[in-house]
Amino acid sequence: MTNLMSLHDAFTLPAHLHAHTPPERMNVHRENVKLLHTERGTDRIHHHQLNELTQILQPNDLLIFNQSRTIPAQLFSETQQVTIRLARQLSETKWEALILNNDANASQIALQEGVMVELLGTGSEAPLTQIMFHHVNEPMLSYLHKYGEPIRYEYINTPWPLEAYQTVFATAPGSIEMPSAGRAFSWTLIQALKNQQIQVGFLTLHAGISYYENNQWPNPRHHPESYAIPAETLTAIQQAKAKGGRVIAVGTTVVRALETYAQAPHTCEGETHLYIQKDTPLQLVDGLLSGLHEPHSSHLDLLRAFLPDEILLASYQQALQHEYLWHEFGDLHLML
């Protein structure tokens, strides 16, 4: 089994491996999640906890985090019947969204405080819809914080507060879903890494919606995301590489931002349509720390740029055997 479909055919994710609770809600420190470490080149697979990262990385290595902050991107109609999951912001009041349970095919949806949502037509790809908010008498983000909730999929039964969907370093509001690979890091762990001369840097990529329901996932080519890379992060990358260090992306969003910059080096911010796949040459990123991904998602295509299919499959089989947890509250995978 050497192709991507092999991974899909190899297993069904057991229900008990869907992480449904933040670790700290179970009296477990964030950084105590499991860490699967697959060595590129040797193909050896190791099992750790994230707090052992200081023993795995080397001085002058550079971890780059996404500091985008999750917004409460799910709204409900005044009747509570229709669900609006925002997918991407086009302007202050115009968005792309996923409209759920609109059984009456209404062209307008009433929200709280007299706000109306007008359905304008098809979005960048099906099943997204372009929508316009009317009669919002405050900044859109303020309205969302009053009436919105974080997007929550079927494997999470508890309505956790928005703070449960934030990394400790999140500063720039804009992600529809949490850039979750960085969630398990605490400031204590980050300081411990710095004490070992392991460097850290930050960028912003506002993550869009990752799942359309009914076994549909976004196509990255039709799924632009806005990003910005500070000058100090670019300098840190140059310094790390000059000293023989490795640039390690914390999350697929960081890979997408950095490799977009690598293809257009004078563009530190903008929108990216980059679709990273098995044969995509990686120009800046040397390693990836990521969550565990559903076999149907395009995130798995990106992982194939780091590992051969058979090694990726072997890694995921190990994750299943050792009962690693999937999704945003789950465990992590280091490809280095």
Beta strands, then each sheet from edge to edge (+ up, - down):
strand 1: 34-38
strand 2: 45-49
strand 3: 62-66
strand 4: 68-70
strand 5: 74-76
strand 6: 83-89
strand 7: 94-100
strand 8: 108-110
strand 9: 116-122
strand 10: 129-134
strand 11: 172-175
strand 12: 199-205
strand 13: 225-228
strand 14: 247-250
strand 15: 269-272
strand 16: 287-291
strand 17: 332-335
sheet 1: 2+ 1- 17- 16+ 14+ 3+ 12+ 13- 15+
sheet 2: 4+ 11+
sheet 3: 5+ 6- 7+ 10- 9+ 8-
end
